[in-house]
């Protein structure tokens, strides 16, 4: 009953009116015809859907089969390549095995030869044991001879050092004699000049004598001391009584008379007329004065500025930038901007240019391991390898590099070790004072 009601509600009797050419027709659709039409439509649609699904499924299976066949063929090709490579490796391993077998045979032959050589060496060693003992005895004798030769060599070295020292003394004496010869030549020339003047005056006095006139006093005796004094003043030669004080000041500056004399070499050029010198040892005080004179001419004695104020001395100090404890390798001299900066001694310029925190820097080699540095310059007036004289202007005071203001950073370095420049300035002032300049 429920189904009957449901069908009656869904499929009631329907009438379709069709009008054509002025006539009206009536078509009646019963419940069963509607149900039959609906069933027919559903059947046809289901069949079409089934056919489409079946066709798609079969196409999917065909595609999977083609893909599987292609993948299988690829794997078969790769397997073939691997198999061929394996065969190649097997052949190579066989060839290598043959080579190893041949090498093994060769090694066995060499081992047999080594065994034979070892047997021969053992026999030779046994035979040479007595010879080795004899050689050991000979080595002991040679060791004794070597010790004796070493002792003789030490003695020879000592003698050579003594001869070297004597040679240095002789060179110093030769330099002294050369200086004395030059001085005597000057005195001789002065005396000859005075004698010529006296010879010219004698005829005039003989022709016109005058009772009130008297012969002029001979000037030859006074000429020699005057020339000698002038030579000492020109060379700034210290007096004998002052040489000890100057030597002490040089020692305070970080050097010594002996060390400087060892580094000095005589000039290779020699010559001049021969004048005999009386035999006898030279005066030690005179030798020391000559040596001090040579040293004073070469040492950087004095200050690089005509006038200055000492801003920061040599030694420990507080850094002007970070205020930490530091060591000042030179001394800072303050003067007006672009003041002339002079050399403190003769030498050769080994550096002229910018050098990091030093700014514009000039370094001069004075010989005997003594160097001076002039830093923070505004201008540089010399070039590298240029020879300079004492008190020659080499630059202008400035404030380049790590500097807080215009000044000159002045350093004195001996054998790579910085020394207090104030000691050298003090020694230079002492030389000026004692020389009368």
C-alpha positions in Angstrom: 0.0 0.0 0.0 2.8 2.4 0.9 4.5 1.7 -2.4 1.3 2.2 -4.3 0.7 5.5 -2.6 4.3 6.6 -3.3 4.0 5.7 -7.0 0.7 7.5 -7.3 2.3 10.6 -5.8 5.4 10.4 -8.0 3.7 9.3 -11.2 0.2 10.7 -11.3 -1.8 10.4 -14.6 -0.6 13.2 -16.9 -2.2 14.6 -20.1 -0.2 16.3 -22.8 -2.1 18.6 -25.2 -0.6 19.0 -28.6 -1.9 21.7 -31.0 -1.0 21.5 -34.7 -2.8 23.0 -37.7 -5.7 24.3 -35.7 -6.4 20.9 -34.1 -5.7 19.9 -30.6 -4.7 16.4 -29.6 -4.6 14.9 -26.2 -2.0 12.4 -25.2 -2.5 10.6 -21.9 0.5 9.3 -19.9 -0.4 6.7 -17.4 1.5 5.8 -14.3 2.9 2.7 -15.8 4.0 4.4 -19.0 5.9 7.0 -16.9 7.5 4.3 -14.9 8.5 2.4 -18.0 10.0 5.5 -19.6 11.9 6.4 -16.5 13.2 2.8 -16.3 14.2 2.9 -20.0 16.1 6.2 -19.5 17.9 4.8 -16.4 18.8 1.7 -18.2 20.2 3.5 -21.2 22.2 5.9 -18.9 23.6 3.1 -16.8 24.7 1.2 -19.8 26.4 4.2 -21.2 28.1 4.9 -17.9 29.2 1.3 -17.6 30.6 1.3 -21.1 32.6 4.6 -20.4 34.0 3.3 -17.1 35.0 0.0 -18.7 36.7 1.7 -21.6 38.7 4.0 -19.2 39.7 1.1 -17.0 41.0 -0.9 -20.0 42.9 2.2 -21.3 44.5 2.6 -17.9 45.5 -1.0 -17.9 47.0 -0.7 -21.3 49.0 2.4 -20.3 50.3 0.7 -17.2 51.3 -2.3 -19.3 53.2 -0.1 -21.8 54.9 1.8 -19.0 55.9 -1.5 -17.3 57.2 -2.9 -20.6 59.3 0.3 -21.1 60.7 0.2 -17.6 61.5 -3.5 -18.0 63.3 -2.8 -21.2 65.3 0.0 -19.5 66.3 -2.3 -16.6 67.3 -5.0 -19.1 69.6 -2.6 -20.9 71.1 -1.4 -17.7 71.6 -5.0 -16.5 73.3 -5.7 -19.8 75.7 -2.8 -19.4 76.5 -3.8 -15.8 77.1 -7.3 -17.0 79.5 -6.1 -19.7 81.3 -3.9 -17.2 81.6 -6.9 -14.8 83.1 -9.0 -17.6 85.6 -6.2 -18.4 86.6 -5.9 -14.7 87.0 -9.7 -14.6 89.4 -9.5 -17.6 91.3 -6.6 -16.0 91.6 -8.5 -12.7 92.9 -11.5 -14.6 95.6 -9.4 -16.3 96.5 -7.8 -13.0 96.7 -11.2 -11.4 99.1 -12.2 -14.0 101.3 -9.1 -13.4 101.2 -9.8 -9.7 102.3 -13.3 -10.3 105.2 -12.1 -12.4 106.1 -9.5 -9.8 106.0 -12.2 -7.1 108.4 -14.4 -9.1 110.8 -11.4 -9.5 110.6 -10.7 -5.8 111.4 -14.3 -5.0 114.5 -14.0 -7.2 115.6 -10.8 -5.5 115.0 -12.3 -2.1 117.3 -15.2 -3.1 119.9 -12.7 -4.3 119.6 -10.8 -1.0 120.0 -14.0 1.0 123.2 -14.6 -1.0 124.4 -11.1 -0.4 123.6 -11.3 3.3 125.6 -14.5 3.6 128.6 -12.7 1.9 128.1 -9.7 4.1 128.2 -11.8 7.2 131.4 -13.5 6.0 132.9 -10.0 5.3 131.8 -8.7 8.7 133.4 -11.6 10.5 136.5 -11.1 8.4 136.6 -7.3 9.1 136.0 -7.5 12.8 139.7 -7.4 13.5 140.1 -4.5 11.0 137.4 -2.6 12.8 139.2 -3.0 16.1 142.3 -1.6 14.5 140.4 1.3 13.1 138.9 2.0 16.6 142.4 2.2 18.0 143.4 4.5 15.2 140.4 6.7 15.9 141.4 7.0 19.5 144.9 8.2 18.4 143.3 10.6 16.0 141.0 12.0 18.8 144.1 12.6 20.9 145.7 14.4 18.0 142.5 16.4 17.4 142.5 17.6 21.0 146.1 18.6 20.7 145.3 20.5 17.5 142.4 22.2 19.1 144.6 23.4 21.9 147.1 24.7 19.4 144.2 26.3 17.4 143.0 28.1 20.6 146.5 29.3 21.2 146.7 30.5 17.6 143.4 32.3 18.0 144.6 34.0 21.1 147.7 35.0 19.3 145.7 36.2 16.3 143.5 38.3 18.6 146.6 39.8 20.2 148.0 40.5 16.8 144.7 42.1 15.7 144.7 44.3 18.8 148.3 45.3 18.2 147.4 46.0 14.5 144.6 48.2 15.7 147.0 50.1 18.0 149.4 50.4 15.1 146.7 51.8 12.8 145.7 54.3 15.5 149.4 55.2 15.9 149.6 55.5 12.1 146.6 57.8 12.1 148.1 59.9 14.9 151.5 60.1 13.0 149.6 61.1 9.9 147.8 63.9 11.7 151.1 65.0 13.4 152.8 65.0 10.0 150.1 67.2 8.6 150.4 69.5 11.5 154.2 69.7 11.1 153.8 70.4 7.4 151.6 73.3 8.2 154.1 74.6 10.8 156.9 74.1 8.3 155.1 76.1 5.6 154.4 78.9 8.1 158.0 79.0 9.1 159.2 79.1 5.5 156.8 82.0 4.9 158.2 83.9 7.9 161.8 83.2 6.8 161.0 84.5 3.3 159.6 87.7 4.9 162.8 88.1 7.1 165.0 87.5 4.0 163.2 90.3 2.2 163.5 92.7 5.1 167.3 92.3 5.7 168.5 94.1 2.5 166.2 97.1 3.2 167.6 97.3 6.7 171.3 97.2 5.5 170.8 99.9 2.8 169.1 102.4 5.1 170.1 101.8 8.7 168.5 103.8 11.4 169.7 104.0 15.0 166.2 104.3 16.4 164.9 101.3 14.5 165.3 97.8 15.7 165.0 94.5 13.8 161.5 93.0 14.0 161.1 90.0 16.3 161.1 86.7 14.6 157.6 85.4 14.1 158.6 81.9 13.2 158.5 80.7 16.8 155.0 82.1 17.4 153.6 80.9 14.1 153.8 77.3 15.0 151.8 77.5 18.2 149.2 79.7 16.6 148.7 77.3 13.7 148.5 74.4 16.1 145.9 76.2 18.2 143.8 77.0 15.1 144.0 73.4 14.0 142.7 72.2 17.3 139.9 74.8 17.2 138.9 73.9 13.7 138.8 70.2 14.4 137.0 70.6 17.8 139.8 68.5 19.4 139.3 68.1 23.1 142.2 68.9 25.4 143.9 66.0 27.2 142.6 67.0 30.6 139.0 67.0 29.2 139.1 63.7 27.3 138.1 61.6 30.3 135.0 63.7 30.9 133.9 63.4 27.2 134.6 59.6 27.3 132.4 59.3 30.4 129.6 61.2 28.7 129.9 58.9 25.6 129.6 55.9 27.9 126.5 57.4 29.5 125.0 57.8 26.0 125.3 54.1 25.5 128.6 53.7 23.6 132.3 53.6 24.3 135.5 54.9 22.8 136.9 51.3 22.2 133.7 50.1 20.5 133.7 53.1 18.1 137.4 52.7 17.3 136.9 49.0 16.5 134.2 50.0 13.9 136.2 52.7 12.3 138.4 51.9 9.3 141.2 53.9 7.8 140.6 55.7 4.5 142.1 53.5 1.7 143.8 56.4 -0.1 147.3 57.3 1.1 150.2 59.5 -0.2 152.2 62.7 0.3 155.9 63.5 0.8 158.0 61.6 3.3 159.0 63.3 6.5 161.0 61.3 9.0 159.5 60.9 12.5 161.6 60.5 15.6 161.5 57.0 17.1 159.5 56.4 20.2 156.1 55.5 21.4 153.4 58.2 20.8 151.8 60.0 23.8 148.7 58.0 25.0 146.9 61.2 25.8 147.6 62.5 22.3 146.3 59.2 20.8 143.1 59.4 22.9 142.6 63.1 21.8 143.0 62.1 18.1 140.5 59.2 18.6 138.0 61.5 20.4 138.4 64.0 17.6 137.5 61.4 15.0 134.6 60.2 17.0 133.2 63.7 17.7 133.2 64.4 13.9 131.1 61.3 13.2 128.7 61.0 16.2 125.3 62.6 16.1 126.0 65.1 18.9 123.6 68.0 19.2 119.9 68.6 18.7 117.9 68.6 15.5 116.4 72.0 16.2 118.0 75.4 16.8 115.6 76.1 19.7 112.9 73.8 21.2 111.0 72.8 24.3 111.3 69.2 25.6 107.7 67.8 25.6 108.2 64.1 26.3 111.6 62.6 27.3 113.1 59.2 26.5 111.8 56.2 28.6 108.5 55.2 30.3 105.5 57.5 30.0 101.7 57.6 29.7 100.6 57.3 26.0 99.1 60.7 24.9 96.2 58.9 23.1 95.1 56.0 25.3 96.8 57.1 28.6 98.3 53.6 29.0 101.8 52.9 30.3 104.3 52.7 27.3 108.0 53.1 26.5 109.0 56.2 24.5 111.9 55.2 22.2 113.0 58.8 21.6 112.3 62.4 22.7 109.6 64.9 21.5 110.9 68.4 20.8 108.3 71.1 20.4 109.0 74.2 18.2 106.9 76.4 15.8 105.3 74.7 12.8 107.6 74.2 9.8 110.8 75.0 11.8 114.0 73.8 10.0 115.1 70.3 11.1 118.8 69.6 10.9 121.0 66.6 11.0 122.9 65.9 14.3 125.9 64.3 12.5 127.2 63.3 9.0 125.9 60.2 7.4 123.8 58.6 4.6 120.0 58.8 4.3 118.6 55.2 4.5 114.9 56.1 4.6 112.9 59.1 3.5 109.1 58.9 3.3 106.0 57.9 5.1 106.4 55.1 7.7 103.1 54.2 9.5 102.6 55.9 12.9 105.8 57.9 12.4 104.3 59.9 9.6 106.9 61.4 7.4 110.2 59.9 8.6 113.9 60.4 7.8 116.5 57.8 9.0 120.2 58.5 8.7 123.1 55.9 9.1 126.1 57.5 10.8 128.3 54.4 10.6 129.4 52.0 13.4 125.8 50.8 13.9 124.5 54.3 14.9 121.3 55.6 13.3 119.1 58.6 14.0 115.4 59.1 13.2 113.4 62.3 12.6 109.6 61.7 12.6 106.3 63.5 12.2 107.8 65.9 9.6 105.8 68.3 7.5 108.2 68.2 4.6 111.2 66.0 3.6 114.1 67.8 1.8 116.5 64.8 1.2 116.3 61.5 -0.7 117.4 58.0 0.1 121.1 57.2 -0.4 121.9 60.9 -0.2 125.0 61.8 1.8 124.4 64.6 4.4 126.7 66.7 6.5 126.4 67.8 10.1 123.8 70.5 10.8 122.3 70.2 7.2 118.6 71.0 6.9 116.8 67.8 5.9 113.1 68.7 6.6 110.5 70.8 8.3 108.8 70.3 11.6 105.2 69.0 11.3 102.5 66.8 12.8 102.1 63.8 10.5 101.4 60.3 11.6 100.3 59.5 15.2 100.8 63.0 16.6 98.9 65.4 18.9 100.5 68.5 17.5 103.6 70.0 15.7 106.8 68.5 17.1 109.8 66.4 16.1 110.2 62.8 17.4 114.0 62.3 17.6 115.6 58.9 18.1 119.2 57.6 18.5 119.6 53.9 17.8 122.9 51.9 18.4 123.1 48.4 17.0 119.3 48.2 16.9 118.8 49.4 20.5 117.2 52.8 21.2 119.3 55.1 23.4 118.5 58.3 25.3 119.1 61.2 22.8 119.5 63.6 25.7 122.8 62.0 26.5 124.1 62.7 23.0 122.8 66.3 23.1 124.5 66.8 26.5 127.8 65.4 25.0 127.5 67.7 22.1 127.0 70.7 24.3 130.0 69.7 26.3 132.1 69.5 23.1 131.0 73.0 22.1 131.7 74.3 25.6 135.2 72.8 25.8 136.2 73.8 22.3 135.4 77.4 22.9 132.7 77.7 20.2 
